[in-house]
Amino acid sequence: MKKLFILIAVFSSGLLLSAETPSLEDLKILESLELGDELSEEEIFSKPQTSTFKIEKDLCTDDEECIYGYDLFNKSPTTFALSSDIAVPIGYVLGPGDEMIIEYYGNESITRRSYINRSGILKLPSLGPVNLGGLTLGQAKELINRKVQEELIGTDVLVSLGDLRAINVYLLGEAFKPGTYTVGALSSLTNILFSSGGVSKIGSLRNIQLKRQGKVIETYDFYELLLSGNTMSDIRLQDGDTIFVPLIEKKISINGAVLRKGFFELKNEKYLKDIISLSGLENQFVQSYEYSTYDTKSLSRKSSIEPYNPSKGFEFKDGDAINILDNNSVKPNSVELSGEFVFPGVYSLDKNESLLDIIQKAGGLTESAYPEAAVFTRKAIQDIEKASYIKNADTLEKSLIDTVSQGTALEGNAYQAVVSLIDKLRTITPTGRQVITLDPFLLKSDPKLNIKLQDGDKIVLPKRTKSISVVGEVLNPVTHIYDQEFSVDDYLSLSGGVTEGADLNKIFIVSPNGQAYLYKNKLFLNSRSEYLLPGSTIVVSRDARPFDWLQLTSVITPILSDLAVSAAAIAAISDNN
């Protein structure tokens, strides 16, 4: 009403003052008022579409057979607003809501930003309306250029696009969030998929249909983008388009020696090499595979192991499975050498190679090497040690529960000590150390010492040292300078003596090569020790008496001793690294 009043007032003032037609200034005022109506009316076109987020229940778990690519949509952008700086192709089709920037130069100098209205009409300055709806950007530029040259002599025009309109598209079928989405006019099918959270757990990624005016104009395979990075098949959307996500028709399980394990949706794959292109191979030396399928005649699942032939044809069915069998003989094995080797590093491991072989590969030992103190660790031994720790933790936990259920009164400190011990047994990482020697002379003279190496073995060769370490239940765990005149008791005294929690019957000497000797059984107290070699560690175990109430002292005592010795081994490895 206010604008109508102004419009009437302008005309009225012109009529009252003179009988002439409205001036150019009056017409510009009227045009600006109409332009204001357009802008306020079309502001809805630029509102961005908020994207969809997935919560925990929407994510695929290990128990669900989600196809490869489903998890790609777990994290979507917070909003789906296209960049205003994106280049607009010359074939872009104009429509209501697009902003046109018209610049006259020459005899006329005018710059005007105007929106195409709902009828597809754009009002050109000084020329009037022109129908641009449905034309491409290139066609619109040609039309406006021709009109300006014909009607505004001496004037040229520059036509460009400002803000782009928004379009409405429909996402239906097995989409994660079906519905109507308002997006930018340059949006493609993949933009909508990412914005909406992708497909549901049973929705197809390889047969997505784009429908326009009720007809399927394109079938989109998302795997082309996901597996090969091909964006050529991505489709530009138009207002009113429908994206339909059908159900998965066929999927296959691929496991074994492949780079991508899991379930893959099938489309037109007919050969084994087509399947392998989805998952990839760990190596190119595959010799055989297992094929499993459901036999409709016997109503049972059948499997067979066949030689690997990439060109073999199949009629794959939904639920088939392929397991690429691992060829261990071609797997690259390696061993890691560090410390006082002439050429330390990671070396490939040939079949049946031994300690002497790997020493030769590494160029031998340096003059500073201490072969009696070599630290050799193996994954298989580490696993055995860890299983033993877990078993001991379970035994102690069961005993603790039995004691509490029997109503035995427990001291707080003793109870907490057992809980801490159980926790330590469950969390500690064993060293997996095996006693060896790297002395080439001993390895050659006694073949039993020249053990075969395995994949993942590690050897740390320290420098020759002149120290003795004291750890465990002593007042001051410390490393001392080696003195061949000193006994075990001397080194304990230099460490401040033992604590009240020490078990004097469980003092161990861990020699440089990792072997442990019980001090009480091997030596007389206060005597010099022939076992104290440079680099040895004296370990004072903890007394098990606080755990007497568990009636498992015989179990806890070796556990405490083993943990103490293990701590010494870990310290030795850390020092050598």
N, C-alpha and C positions, 0 to 999 in steps of 0.2 A: 504493500500500500504506500509505503514511504517513497519507493522508487517511482510508482505511478504518479504520485503527487508531484514529484520533482519534474517528471516528464511533462505533465500537464502544465506546470508552472513555466517551464522553458518555452513550450509552444505558445502559451497564453501571453507571456511577456513579449514574444516576437510579434504576435498578432496585434497586441495593443499598441506597440511602438510603431509598427509599420505594416504595410500590406505585402511586403516583399517575402520571398521564400526564406527559410531558415539559413543562417550563415554557415560557413564551413566549420567554424568553432562550435556552433550549436550541434552540428552533426557529429563532431568528434566526441562531444559530451555524451550524446545519445549512444554512440558506438561503445564508449568506455563503460557505460552503465550495462549494456547488453553483454559485453565481455565479462564484466563482474559477475553477472548471473551465470555465465558458462563456467567460470573458474570455481565458484562456490558449489555449483551443481556437480562438477566432475571430480572434486577432491577425493571422492571415495575410490577412484581408480588407483591411487598410489599407496593404499594401505597394504603393508606386507603381511604375508600369511605366516602365522606362528607354526613352527615345526613341532613334530610329535616326538615324545621321549618314551623310551622303553623302561619299564620297571623290572625288578628281578624276576618276576614270574613270567615275563615275556621273553627272557633270554633262554637260549637253548642249553639244556643240561646234558650230561654225559649219557643219560638214559634215553634221550630222545634222538630220533633219527633225522635230524635237520640236514637239509642238503647244503653242500658247499656254497657259500655266498650269503647265507641267511645272516650270519653274524656281522656282515659288513655294515648293516643298517643299525647296529646297536647304538651308535653315537651319531646323532644328527645335529646340524647347526641350530642355534637358538632361534633364529628367524630365517625365513626364506625371502630375502630382499635382494634382487639383482643389482649389480653395480651400475651406477648411472654413467660410468665411463665406457661401457661396453660398446664396441663398434656395431652399428646397425647395418645389416646387409642391404644391398640395393634392391633385393627382391622381397624385402619386408612388406607385408600387406597392411595398409593403414586401416584404422577403424576408429569408432567413437572412443574418445578419451585420450588419443594421441595428441601431444602438444607439438605444434609446428612453429618454427621460428622463421619469420619472413623479414628479410632485410632488403629494402630498396636503396639503391645508390645511383647517382647521376643527377638528372633533373629533379627527381624526388629522393628525399633522404628520410626514410621511415624504417624503424625497427619495431616489429610487433610479435608478441608471443600469443598464440591463440590455440584453443583446443578444438578438435573436430567434434561437433555435437552429435547427438544420438541419431540424427538423420544422415550422418556422413558428410555434413556441410562444414566448410571452413570459410570464414569471411575474410577476404583479402582487403587490405587497406586501399581505399580509393577505387576499388574495382567491384566490390560486392561479393556475394557468395559463389563458391565453386564446390562441386561435389567430388570429394576425394575418397569416400568410403569404398573399400574393395580394390583400390588401385595400389600398385606397389610403390615404394618410395621413388624408384626411378621414373615411373609413369607420372607420378604427381609432380616431380620436378620439371619434367618436360611440359606438362600441361600449364603449370604456373608460368614458366619461362615464356611460352608462346603467348599466353594471355597478356603478360606485362609488355612484351615487345609490340604487340598489336595495339594496345590501348593506352600505354604510357610511353610516348615517344621520348627517346633519350634516357630511358631508365632501364637499368638492369636489376636483376633480383638474385639473391642467394637464399636457397631453401635448405633448411636442416631440421632435424628432429630434436625436441627437448625431452620432457618426461614422456615415458611410454605408458600406454594404457595397461590396465590389469585385465586378465581374462579369467573366466571361470571354466574349469575342467572337472570332469567326474572321474573318480577313482572307485571302481567297483570290483566285485568278485572276491577272491581270497587275498585282498590287500590287508596290511596290518591295521590300518585305520581307513576303511572306506568312507567316502563322502564327497562333498564338493569343495574344491580348493581354489582360492583366488591367488593367482600368481602373475608374474610379469609376462608381457607379451612375447618375450624372447625365450621363454622357458621351454625346455625339452622334456622328453619322457623320463629321462634319468633324473632330472631335477625334481620332478614330482615324486619319484620313488624315494629319493633320499629325504625329501622334505616330509614325507608321510610315514617314514619308518619302514619302507620296503614292503615285503610280502609277509603273509602269515606263515606258520610252520608247515602248512600243507599247500602253500601257494607256489605256482610255477615261476621260475626265473627265466625260462627259456622259450616260453610260448605266450608272452605278454601281448595282448591285442590292442591296437589303437583303432577306435571306431570313429568315423566322421559321417554325420548324417545317416546313421544307421548301418553303415557298411564298414567292414574290416578293410582298412587301407594298408596296414602294415602289421607284421608279427615280429616282435622284438626279442632277441636272444641276449640276455644280460651277460652271459658267459663270454660273448665276444669282447665286451669291455673289460670284464674281470680277468680273463685269462690271457688275452692278447693285446689289450689296450686299444682296440679298434673303436673309434668314436664315429666312424662314417655312417653307421646304421642308426645312430641316435636321431630321433625325429623331433622336429620343431612342432609345437602344439598350436592349435587355433582355438578361438573361443567356442565353447560347446563341445569340444572333443571328449570322448569317453575312453578311459584306460581300463581294460578288463583283464584281471588276473585269474586265469583258470586254475584248476587243481593240477597237482603234479601227476602226470600219467605214468612215468616210468623213472625209476632210480636204481642205482647200482652201488654196491659197497666195494671200495678198493682199499686194500691194506697190504701189509708186508713191506718190502724194500722199495717204497715209493716216497716221494717228497711231500705229497699231500695225502693224508689218510682221511677216510670218512666216506660220506654218502654224496654221490654226484647225480644230478638230474641228467637223463639221457634225452636226446632228440632224434638225430638221424645216424648215430654211430653204428657202424656195421662191422668194423674190424678191430682187432685187439689194439692196433696202434692208435686208433681213435680214442679208445679208453685211456691209454697211457698218456695221451696228450693232455688229458684232464688232470692227472695226478702227478706226472713226472716220475722219473726213476732215480733211485739213489746212485746207481752206477749203470754203465752200459754193457755190463757183462752178465746180465740175467740169463739163466739157462733154463729155468722152468717156472711154472706158475700153477696154482690150483684154481679150478673153476667150479663154482657151486651154483646149482639151479634147482628149482622146484619141478619135479616130474609129475605132471598132471595125471599120468596113467597109473603110476604106483602110489600116488598121493603121498610122496615122501621126498625128502631133499637128497639129491645125489651130487657127489663131487668127484673130480678126477684131477690127477696131476699130469700135465702135458708139457712137452718141450716148448720153449718160448719161440713163437713165430709171430712177429708183429703183423704180418699180412693175413693171418688166419681170420676167416669170416665167421660172424656169429649172428644169431637172431636173439638178441638180448631181450630178456623179459624183466618185468618189474620184480625187484627183490633178488636178482642175481648178485653173486659175490665173486670177486677176483682177488686172490692173494698171491702177490709176487714173491716167490720164494727167495730167501737171502742166499747169496753165494759167498760164503765166508772165505773161500780161498782167494777171492779177488779183493777183499776188504783191505785197505791200507792199515797195517798195524805199526805202532810206533812206541819208542821208549824215550824217556826224557833223562838226560844226563846234565848235572850241574856241579859246580865246584871245581876241584883240581884235576880236570881232564885237560889235555892239550887243546882239544876243540870241543868244549861243552855245547849242548844244544839238543834238539829233538831229532832222533834218527828213525828212519823207516826200519821196520823189523822184518827180515826175511824168515822163512820157515826154518825152525830148529836152530835159530841163532842162540848162542850162549854168552856168558859173561865175557869170556876171552874174545869172542867175535866183536862184541860191541866196544870193548876197550880198544881193540885194533882200529875200528871205524873212527873212534874219537881221537886217534893219534897217540894213545897211551896215556900215562899219568905224568903229572908234573913232578918236579923234584920236591915240592912242598907237600905232596899228597900224603895222607895218612890212611892207607888201605885197610888197616885193622879197624878203623872207625867209620867205614862206609855205612850209610843209612839207605837200606833197600826197602821200598814199600810196594805193596801189591794190592790191588782192589779186592781180589778174592779173599785175601787174609783179613782185610779191613771189614768185609761183610761178615765173616765168621766171628770176629771179635765183637762186632756190633750186635749180632744175634745173641751172643753169650751175655752181653751186658743187659739186653732187654729181658732175657730169661731170668737173670738174677734179680732184676727190678720187679718182675712179676712175682717171683718167689717171696721177696721181702714184703711186697704189698699184700699178698695173701696172708702171710704170717702176721702182719700188722692188723689186718681186719679180724683174724681169728682171736688175737689177743684182746682187742677191744670188745668183741662180742662175748668173750668169756668173763668180762667184768674186771679184768686186771687193772689196778690203779697205775696210771702212767705219769711219769714226771714230764713236765712240759718240755724241758731241754732235751731229754732223751727222745721223746716223741718227735720233736722238730728235727733232731739229728737224723733219724731214720727217714723222715719225709724228704729231707735235703739229699740224702744219699740216693734214694729212689729216683728223685728228679735228675740228679747228676748222671746216674746210670742210663737214663732215657735220652739225655741230651748230649752226652759226651761223644765226640767224634774220634774213634780209634785211629791209631797210626797205620795199622796194617804192616808193621815192620817185620821183616824176616832177617834172621842172622845170616850174614854172608861174609866172605872176604874177597877183596879185590886185589890181593897180592898175586901178580902174574905167576910167580914161582910156585906158590901153593896150588893155584888153579891148574897148572900144568902137571904138577906131581901127583895130585889127587883128583881124578876126573869127577868124583862125586861132588866136589865143591863147585865145579863148573856147571851150574844149573842152567836150564833152558829159560829163555825170557818169554814174557807174555805181553800182549798189547796193554798199554797203560802203565807198565812198570816204571818206577822212578828211582834213580840212584843219585844220592847226594854224597859227594866225596869231599870231606873237610880237609883243611890244612892240619899239619901235625901240630899238636897243642901240648902245652905244659901246664895243665890245670886239673883240679879235682873239684867237682861240684858236690854240695851237700844240700839235700832237699827233704821236704817232709816235716816231721814233728821235731824241728829244732828251733831254737829261739831266733836264730838269724840265718836263714837259708842264703848261702853265698857260695861263690866260686873262689877256690884258693889256688895259689901257685903250687905246682906239684913238687914234692920233696920225697925222694925215695927213702929217707930215714923216718918219715912220719907213718904212724899207724892209723887205723880207722878211728880209734879213740882220740888220737891227736886232732884229727880233722873235726870230730864232733865237738871237742873242747874249743877249737878255734871258732866254731859256729855258735858258741854260747851254751852248748850243752843241749840235752833233749828237753822237751816240754813235758808237762804232767800227763798229757794225753798220748805219749809215745809208748810203743810196744817194743821193749828191749829185746824180745825174742824174735822180732820180725824186722831186722835191719838187713837190707840188701845192698849188694854191690853190683851195679850195672856197668859192665865193661864197655869199652868204646864200640865194640861190634854189636851191642844190644843184649848180650847174654847176661842173665841175672844170677847171682849166687847169694845164698842165705849166709849171712855173716856168722851167725852162731854155729851153724853146722860145719862151716869150712875153716873157721879161724878161732884161735884163742884170743880172748879179749886182751887188749893192750899190746898185742904182738904186732910186729910189722907184717904187712900183707903182701904176699907175692902176687895177689890178684889186683892190686891197686896199680893199674897202668895209667899213664897220662891220658886224660880224657874220660876217666871213669867217673861215675856218679854214685854217691852214697845216699841211699834212700831209707829214711826212718818212717816205718808205717805207724798208723794210728792204732791205739789200743781199742780192742773190741769190747771191753768190759761195759761201757755205757749201754750196750745193746744186749746184755745178759737176759733182760726180761723178755726178749723175743725168743729165747731158747734156740737161737740159731747162730750162736757164736762160731760154730764150725763152718758156717756158710759165709758169715760176714767177714771173718778174719782174712780168708784169701781174696775176697772182693776188695777190701781196703788195701791189701798188699798189691793187688793187681793194678788198682787205680794209681797208687803211688809210683809204681814202676812205669806205668803208662805216661804219667805226668813227666817223669824223667826223660822218657823217649821223645815226647813232644818238645820238651825244652831243648833236647839235643838237636832235633831237626830244625827248630827255629833258630838256634845259634848258628848252625851250619849254613842256613839260607841267608 
